Amino acid sequence: MSSLVAVGAQWGDEGKGKVVDSLALSADLVVRFQGGNNAGHTLIVDGEKTVLHLVPSGILQPGTVNLIGPGVVVDPRVFVKELDEIVAKGVLDDPARLRLSGRAHVILDWHVALDKARDEARRERAIGTTGRGIGPAYEDKVARRGIRVADLLDPGILREVLERTAVEKNFELTQVHGWKPIDVEALFDDLVALGKRLEPYVDHTGRILDRALRAGKNVLFEGAQGTFLDIDHGTYPYVTSSNCVAGAVCTGAGVGPTRIDQVLGITKAYTTRVGGGPFPTEDGGEGGRWLAEKGNEFGATTGRPRRCGWLDMVVLREAAIVNGFTSLAINKLDILSGLSEIPVARAWRIDGKLVEDFPMTLQEVERAEPVDEALPGWSEDVTAVRAYEDLPDNARRYIERVESWVDVPVEVISIGPGRDETIYRRELFGR
C-alpha cells in the first residue's frame, strides 16, 4: 500500500492536474478532499485538452476509481456538465469509477449570487473570488444550515430546508445588495431533477477509501488551490474558504493521519497568482509579461490573466513546513529557457529587516520586498529531455539550488504540458 497527497505549494495554478494525471497511472484511487469548482485542472493527453473542475484528474487514467469526498462543496450543475463531457469523450463508461460523497455540501443559486454581490460591494478591497459560490456554501456548512448531496435524493427534506433558508438569503440579496431574489420553487424543481442525475454516483466514499487502504491499494489524494490560499495558513483574507494543506486530507476525505505515506508539494519554476492579495515577487514589468505570454498564464476556471513573478523561497519554505513535504514537483521549467539570468527571492526585507521565515500578518507580507539572488539561465530547449542528467547544466543548478534552500528533494520535473513531458528522478508512488 502507498498513499500520497499532492498539494499546491503556492497560490494555486501550479499544474497539479498534470502531475496527478501522470501519477494516477499507478493509482487505484484518486481522491478530491476540499474546494469546489473554483479549482481548474488542465490536462493535455495526446494533444487533447481537458479541463476538470470537480471530477478528480485521475479520471483520464482507465481503471482508476475517483472519489469526491465530504470536504468538497459541489455545484450539481457543474458536476452534471462535467459528467456529460467525459461520458461523451468515452472517458467514463462505468459510474463505479466516479463516486460522490453524500455528505458533500451543495452549492445553490443564492450562494453564487451572494458570492458575486459581496465581492462587488468590497470594491477596491475585493478578494478576487471566482464567483462560483464556494465561500457562501462553506459558510452555510459551518453555520449548520447547509444542504448536502444526499438531501437532493429526498424531496421532502430538500423542500423544507430550501424554504426555511430562502427567507434569509433572499432578504440579503434584495435588501442589502439590490439583487433579484431566487425563485425557490424553480430551484426546488431543478435540484430534484439534478438529484436524479447524481443518484447513480452518490456513495459513502469514506467506506470505499477505507476498504481500498485495507486491501493495500495505491491511493492518491488530489489537492485544489494552493497552500497560500488556505483559510488558516494563507494570506488571509485573500484566500479560499477551505483548508488546502495536506492535513485537510484527514477531515476532507475521512482518513486518519497514520494512513498517509508521502506528501508531494507542487510548484511552478516561477510564481503566479490570480485575484487580489500581496505577491512580493510579482514582476509588473517586462519580465512578468514575458512569463505570462510564454507560460500562457490564464486561469483554467475564470480565464483571468494570472499575475506573474519569480520563484520565492520564503513561500516554498513555509509551504514545506505547513504540509510536511517529502518531495517537490517543479512544473514549467521549460518556460524559463531563453533567460540569461533568473531572479529568485532567497529572503524578504520588511521594514529594513532581513526575513527568511513567512511572517504572521498580511500587513507584513504587503510590505515585503524580495531579496533576490540571480541564478544563471540557459538557452536550450528542454522539452525533449527525459532524464535529469540530460538537462542543461544551469537548469540542474537551478533545481539543486531550490533543493538546498527548501531542504526538500525535487523528484518530479515538468518540461512541457504533455503527459510524457515529465522527468522522474526516482520511483514515486509506483513510478
C-alpha positions as CSV (number, residue, x, y, z in Angstrom):
1,M,0.0,0.0,0.0
2,S,1.1,3.5,-0.7
3,S,-0.8,6.8,-0.2
4,L,0.4,10.1,-1.5
5,V,-1.0,13.6,-1.0
6,A,-0.3,16.1,-3.9
7,V,-0.9,19.7,-2.9
8,G,0.0,23.1,-4.3
9,A,2.9,25.0,-2.7
10,Q,2.0,28.5,-3.9
11,W,-1.3,30.4,-4.6
12,G,-2.8,27.6,-6.8
13,D,-2.5,27.1,-10.6
14,E,0.8,25.2,-10.0
15,G,-0.1,22.5,-12.5
16,K,-1.4,19.9,-10.0
17,G,-3.7,18.4,-12.6
18,K,-0.9,17.4,-14.9
19,V,1.1,15.8,-12.1
20,V,-1.9,14.0,-10.7
21,D,-2.8,12.7,-14.1
22,S,0.7,11.3,-14.5
23,L,0.9,9.7,-11.0
24,A,-2.6,8.3,-11.5
25,L,-1.2,5.8,-13.9
26,S,0.0,3.9,-10.8
27,A,-3.0,4.7,-8.6
28,D,-6.1,2.6,-7.8
29,L,-8.0,5.5,-6.3
30,V,-7.7,9.3,-6.8
31,V,-9.5,11.4,-4.2
32,R,-10.5,15.1,-4.1
33,F,-10.9,16.3,-0.5
34,Q,-11.6,20.1,-0.5
35,G,-12.6,23.1,-2.5
36,G,-15.2,23.2,-5.3
37,N,-15.4,24.2,-8.9
38,N,-13.2,27.2,-8.2
39,A,-10.5,24.6,-9.0
40,G,-9.5,24.2,-12.6
41,H,-7.1,21.3,-13.5
42,T,-6.0,21.4,-17.1
43,L,-4.8,18.1,-18.7
44,I,-3.3,17.5,-22.1
45,V,-3.2,13.9,-23.3
46,D,-2.3,13.1,-26.9
47,G,-2.7,16.7,-27.8
48,E,-6.3,16.9,-26.5
49,K,-7.1,19.4,-23.7
50,T,-9.5,18.5,-20.9
51,V,-10.3,21.0,-18.1
52,L,-11.8,19.5,-14.9
53,H,-13.3,21.5,-12.0
54,L,-14.8,18.8,-9.8
55,V,-14.0,15.4,-11.2
56,P,-10.6,14.2,-10.0
57,S,-7.8,14.3,-12.5
58,G,-7.3,10.6,-12.3
59,I,-10.5,10.0,-14.4
60,L,-8.4,10.1,-17.6
61,Q,-6.5,7.0,-16.5
62,P,-8.5,3.9,-17.3
63,G,-9.3,1.7,-14.4
64,T,-8.9,4.3,-11.6
65,V,-11.7,4.9,-9.1
66,N,-12.2,8.6,-8.4
67,L,-13.8,9.9,-5.2
68,I,-15.2,13.3,-4.4
69,G,-15.0,13.4,-0.6
70,P,-17.3,15.1,2.0
71,G,-14.9,18.1,2.3
72,V,-15.7,19.2,-1.2
73,V,-18.6,21.6,-2.0
74,V,-20.4,20.6,-5.1
75,D,-22.3,22.6,-7.7
76,P,-24.6,19.9,-9.1
77,R,-25.0,21.7,-12.4
78,V,-21.2,21.8,-12.9
79,F,-20.9,18.2,-11.9
80,V,-23.6,17.1,-14.4
81,K,-21.9,19.2,-17.1
82,E,-18.6,17.5,-16.5
83,L,-20.2,14.1,-16.4
84,D,-21.8,14.7,-19.8
85,E,-18.4,15.9,-21.2
86,I,-16.4,12.9,-20.0
87,V,-19.0,10.4,-21.0
88,A,-19.2,11.9,-24.5
89,K,-15.4,11.6,-24.8
90,G,-15.6,7.9,-23.8
91,V,-13.6,8.6,-20.6
92,L,-16.3,7.4,-18.2
93,D,-18.0,4.2,-19.2
94,D,-18.9,3.0,-15.7
95,P,-20.4,5.0,-12.8
96,A,-18.4,2.9,-10.4
97,R,-15.3,4.7,-11.4
98,L,-16.7,8.1,-10.1
99,R,-18.2,8.2,-6.6
100,L,-19.6,11.3,-4.9
101,S,-19.9,11.6,-1.2
102,G,-23.5,12.0,0.0
103,R,-22.0,14.1,2.8
104,A,-20.6,16.7,0.5
105,H,-22.3,20.1,0.7
106,V,-24.2,21.6,-2.3
107,I,-23.6,25.0,-3.9
108,L,-27.0,26.6,-4.5
109,D,-28.1,29.6,-6.7
110,W,-28.1,32.0,-3.8
111,H,-24.5,31.0,-2.9
112,V,-23.3,32.1,-6.4
113,A,-25.4,35.3,-6.3
114,L,-24.1,36.3,-2.9
115,D,-20.5,35.5,-3.8
116,K,-20.6,37.9,-6.7
117,A,-22.7,40.6,-4.9
118,R,-20.4,40.6,-1.8
119,D,-17.2,40.9,-3.8
120,E,-18.7,43.8,-5.8
121,A,-19.6,45.5,-2.6
122,R,-16.0,45.3,-1.4
123,R,-14.8,47.4,-4.4
124,E,-11.1,48.1,-4.0
125,R,-10.7,45.5,-1.3
126,A,-12.3,42.8,-3.3
127,I,-10.8,39.4,-2.6
128,G,-11.0,38.4,-6.3
129,T,-13.3,35.4,-5.7
130,T,-14.1,33.2,-8.7
131,G,-17.8,34.0,-8.1
132,R,-18.7,30.3,-8.0
133,G,-20.4,30.3,-4.6
134,I,-17.7,28.4,-2.8
135,G,-17.3,30.7,0.2
136,P,-21.1,31.2,0.9
137,A,-21.5,27.4,0.6
138,Y,-18.8,26.7,3.2
139,E,-20.3,29.5,5.4
140,D,-23.6,27.7,5.5
141,K,-21.9,24.4,6.1
142,V,-20.1,25.7,9.2
143,A,-23.3,27.5,10.3
144,R,-25.1,24.1,10.2
145,R,-27.7,25.3,7.7
146,G,-26.3,23.7,4.5
147,I,-27.8,21.2,2.1
148,R,-25.8,18.0,1.4
149,V,-25.8,15.9,-1.7
150,A,-27.8,13.1,0.0
151,D,-30.6,15.7,0.6
152,L,-31.1,16.1,-3.1
153,L,-32.3,12.5,-3.1
154,D,-35.1,13.2,-0.6
155,P,-37.5,15.9,-2.0
156,G,-39.4,16.2,1.4
157,I,-36.3,17.2,3.3
158,L,-35.0,19.3,0.4
159,R,-38.1,21.4,0.2
160,E,-38.3,22.1,3.9
161,V,-34.7,23.2,4.1
162,L,-34.9,25.3,1.0
163,E,-38.0,27.2,2.1
164,R,-36.5,27.9,5.5
165,T,-33.2,29.1,4.2
166,A,-34.6,31.1,1.3
167,V,-36.1,33.8,3.6
168,E,-32.7,34.9,4.9
169,K,-30.8,34.5,1.6
170,N,-33.4,36.5,-0.5
171,F,-33.5,39.2,2.2
172,E,-29.8,39.8,1.9
173,L,-29.8,39.6,-1.9
174,T,-32.7,42.1,-2.3
175,Q,-32.4,44.4,0.7
176,V,-28.6,44.6,1.2
177,H,-27.3,44.2,-2.4
178,G,-30.3,45.2,-4.6
179,W,-30.2,41.9,-6.5
180,K,-33.2,39.8,-7.7
181,P,-34.5,37.1,-5.3
182,I,-34.0,33.4,-6.1
183,D,-37.2,31.6,-7.2
184,V,-37.4,28.9,-4.6
185,E,-39.9,26.7,-6.5
186,A,-37.9,26.7,-9.7
187,L,-34.8,26.0,-7.7
188,F,-36.5,23.0,-6.0
189,D,-37.6,21.6,-9.3
190,D,-34.1,21.9,-10.7
191,L,-32.5,20.3,-7.7
192,V,-34.9,17.3,-7.7
193,A,-34.0,16.7,-11.4
194,L,-30.3,17.1,-10.7
195,G,-30.6,14.7,-7.7
196,K,-31.9,12.0,-10.1
197,R,-28.9,12.6,-12.4
198,L,-26.5,12.4,-9.4
199,E,-28.0,9.4,-7.7
200,P,-26.0,6.7,-9.6
201,Y,-22.8,8.3,-8.4
202,V,-23.6,9.0,-4.8
203,D,-21.9,6.8,-2.2
204,H,-20.3,6.6,1.2
205,T,-16.8,7.5,-0.1
206,G,-15.2,7.1,3.3
207,R,-16.0,3.4,3.3
208,I,-14.7,2.9,-0.2
209,L,-11.4,4.6,0.8
210,D,-11.1,2.5,4.0
211,R,-11.6,-0.7,2.1
212,A,-9.0,0.3,-0.5
213,L,-6.4,1.1,2.1
214,R,-7.0,-2.1,4.0
215,A,-6.7,-4.0,0.7
216,G,-3.2,-2.5,0.0
217,K,-4.3,-0.3,-2.9
218,N,-2.4,2.8,-4.0
219,V,-4.4,6.0,-3.1
220,L,-3.6,9.4,-4.5
221,F,-5.1,12.5,-2.8
222,E,-5.5,15.5,-5.1
223,G,-5.5,18.9,-3.6
224,A,-7.1,22.0,-5.1
225,Q,-6.0,25.7,-4.9
226,G,-2.7,26.1,-3.0
227,T,-1.1,26.4,0.4
228,F,-1.3,30.2,0.5
229,L,-5.0,30.2,-0.3
230,D,-5.6,28.0,2.8
231,I,-8.2,29.6,5.1
232,D,-5.9,29.2,8.1
233,H,-2.4,29.3,6.7
234,G,-2.7,31.5,3.6
235,T,-2.6,35.3,3.0
236,Y,-5.9,35.9,4.8
237,P,-8.4,37.3,3.9
238,Y,-7.2,36.8,0.3
239,V,-7.7,33.1,0.5
240,T,-10.3,30.5,-0.4
241,S,-12.8,29.1,2.1
242,S,-11.4,25.7,2.8
243,N,-8.2,24.1,4.0
244,C,-5.9,23.4,1.1
245,V,-2.9,22.0,3.0
246,A,-2.1,18.3,3.3
247,G,-3.6,17.9,6.8
248,A,-7.0,18.6,5.3
249,V,-7.0,15.2,3.7
250,C,-7.9,13.6,7.0
251,T,-11.1,15.6,7.5
252,G,-12.0,16.2,3.9
253,A,-11.6,12.6,2.7
254,G,-12.3,10.8,6.0
255,V,-8.9,9.1,6.7
256,G,-6.6,9.0,9.7
257,P,-3.2,10.7,9.6
258,T,-1.4,7.4,10.1
259,R,-2.6,6.3,6.7
260,I,-0.6,9.0,4.8
261,D,2.8,7.9,3.5
262,Q,4.1,10.8,1.3
263,V,3.3,14.4,0.6
264,L,4.3,15.9,-2.7
265,G,4.4,19.7,-2.9
266,I,3.8,21.1,-6.4
267,T,5.3,24.4,-7.5
268,K,5.9,26.2,-10.8
269,A,9.5,27.1,-11.7
270,Y,8.3,30.7,-11.1
271,T,5.2,32.1,-9.3
272,T,1.7,33.1,-10.3
273,R,-1.3,34.4,-8.5
274,V,-5.0,35.1,-9.6
275,G,-7.1,37.7,-7.8
276,G,-6.2,40.1,-5.0
277,G,-3.7,39.9,-2.2
278,P,0.0,40.5,-1.7
279,F,2.6,39.0,-4.0
280,P,6.1,40.1,-3.1
281,T,7.9,38.6,-6.1
282,E,5.4,39.9,-8.7
283,D,7.0,41.4,-11.7
284,G,4.8,44.1,-13.1
285,G,7.3,44.9,-15.9
286,E,8.7,43.2,-19.0
287,G,9.8,40.0,-17.0
288,G,6.2,39.4,-15.8
289,R,4.7,40.0,-19.2
290,W,7.3,37.6,-20.7
291,L,6.3,34.9,-18.2
292,A,2.6,35.4,-18.8
293,E,2.9,35.2,-22.6
294,K,5.3,32.3,-22.8
295,G,3.6,30.4,-20.0
296,N,0.1,31.1,-21.3
297,E,-0.9,32.2,-17.8
298,F,-4.7,32.4,-17.8
299,G,-6.9,30.9,-15.1
300,A,-8.4,27.5,-16.1
301,T,-11.6,28.3,-14.2
302,T,-12.2,32.0,-14.9
303,G,-9.9,32.8,-17.9
304,R,-8.5,35.7,-15.9
305,P,-4.8,36.6,-16.6
306,R,-2.6,35.5,-13.8
307,R,-0.2,37.8,-12.1
308,C,3.3,36.6,-12.7
309,G,6.6,36.8,-10.9
310,W,9.7,34.9,-9.8
311,L,10.2,31.9,-7.5
312,D,10.0,32.7,-3.8
313,M,11.9,30.7,-1.2
314,V,10.1,32.3,1.7
315,V,6.9,31.0,0.3
316,L,8.2,27.5,-0.5
317,R,9.9,27.0,2.8
318,E,6.7,27.9,4.7
319,A,4.7,25.5,2.4
320,A,7.2,22.7,3.2
321,I,6.8,23.3,6.9
322,V,3.0,23.5,6.9
323,N,2.5,20.5,4.7
324,G,5.4,18.3,5.7
325,F,6.6,17.8,2.1
326,T,8.6,14.6,1.5
327,S,9.3,15.7,-2.1
328,L,8.7,18.5,-4.6
329,A,7.5,18.7,-8.2
330,I,8.6,21.6,-10.3
331,N,6.4,22.5,-13.2
332,K,7.0,24.6,-16.3
333,L,10.8,24.5,-16.1
334,D,10.7,24.8,-19.9
335,I,9.2,28.3,-19.7
336,L,12.5,29.7,-18.2
337,S,14.5,28.6,-21.2
338,G,16.0,31.6,-23.0
339,L,16.7,33.8,-20.0
340,S,20.3,34.8,-19.3
341,E,19.6,35.3,-15.6
342,I,16.7,34.1,-13.4
343,P,16.0,36.0,-10.2
344,V,14.9,34.0,-7.2
345,A,13.9,35.5,-3.8
346,R,16.0,33.9,-1.2
347,A,14.6,36.1,1.5
348,W,12.4,39.2,2.1
349,R,13.2,42.6,3.6
350,I,10.5,44.0,5.8
351,D,10.9,47.4,7.4
352,G,14.7,47.1,6.8
353,K,14.9,43.7,8.4
354,L,16.1,40.6,6.6
355,V,13.3,37.9,6.9
356,E,13.6,34.3,5.8
357,D,10.5,33.0,7.6
358,F,7.0,33.7,6.4
359,P,5.5,36.4,8.7
360,M,2.3,36.1,10.7
361,T,0.3,39.1,9.4
362,L,-0.9,40.2,6.0
363,Q,0.4,43.7,6.5
364,E,4.0,42.4,6.9
365,V,3.6,40.4,3.6
366,E,2.3,43.5,1.9
367,R,5.4,45.5,3.0
368,A,7.8,42.7,2.0
369,E,10.5,43.4,-0.6
370,P,12.2,40.4,-2.3
371,V,15.9,39.9,-1.7
372,D,16.9,38.3,-5.0
373,E,19.7,36.0,-6.0
374,A,20.3,36.0,-9.7
375,L,20.9,32.4,-11.0
376,P,22.4,31.8,-14.4
377,G,19.9,30.9,-17.1
378,W,20.1,28.6,-20.1
379,S,19.2,28.9,-23.7
380,E,18.5,25.2,-24.7
381,D,15.0,23.9,-25.4
382,V,14.4,21.3,-22.6
383,T,11.0,19.9,-23.8
384,A,12.5,16.8,-25.4
385,V,14.6,15.9,-22.3
386,R,13.5,12.8,-20.4
387,A,16.4,12.2,-18.0
388,Y,17.6,14.6,-15.3
389,E,21.3,14.3,-16.3
390,D,20.4,15.5,-19.8
391,L,19.1,18.8,-18.7
392,P,21.4,21.8,-19.3
393,D,23.9,22.4,-16.5
394,N,22.3,25.6,-15.4
395,A,18.8,24.1,-15.3
396,R,20.2,21.4,-13.0
397,R,21.9,24.1,-10.9
398,Y,18.5,25.9,-10.6
399,I,16.8,22.7,-9.4
400,E,19.6,21.9,-6.9
401,R,19.6,25.5,-5.6
402,V,15.9,25.2,-4.8
403,E,16.5,21.9,-3.0
404,S,19.2,23.4,-0.9
405,W,17.1,26.4,0.1
406,V,13.9,24.4,0.9
407,D,15.7,21.3,2.2
408,V,13.3,19.0,0.2
409,P,14.3,16.9,-2.7
410,V,12.9,17.7,-6.2
411,E,11.7,14.4,-7.5
412,V,9.4,15.4,-10.4
413,I,10.2,18.0,-13.1
414,S,7.8,19.0,-15.8
415,I,9.3,20.3,-19.1
416,G,6.1,20.6,-21.1
417,P,2.3,20.3,-20.9
418,G,2.0,16.8,-22.2
419,R,1.7,13.7,-20.0
420,D,5.0,12.3,-21.2
421,E,6.9,15.6,-20.8
422,T,7.9,14.8,-17.2
423,I,11.1,13.7,-15.6
424,Y,11.0,11.4,-12.5
425,R,14.3,11.3,-10.6
426,R,13.2,8.3,-8.5
427,E,10.3,6.0,-8.3
428,L,7.5,7.9,-6.7
429,F,4.1,6.4,-6.0
430,G,4.9,3.4,-8.2
431,R,6.6,5.5,-10.9
